[in-house]
């Protein structure tokens, strides 16, 4: 049985990613799927599948200063990756880093 911890919020790592999400049509399967992911992450920040630390792309570590990464399955074999951060040691946030198709995911993580 895994840890179940609600998040205090879910944010996008970059404004451009948030704008891309906002620009999706409301009836888009991708937007609906990401909204479900956000809801699930809010309910349990550890709801995704943890990525092994040695598989976290170095660019993510350097750019976002993260030490953990999770993936969440979206519709149509897409993947969302996010990190769990505690900016104030009290607050816990899910930070959406990227979402992409399965092939791009495999390339990014070297599978």
Order of alpha helices (4+ residues) and beta strands (2+ residues): beta-alpha-alpha-beta-alpha-beta-beta-beta-alpha
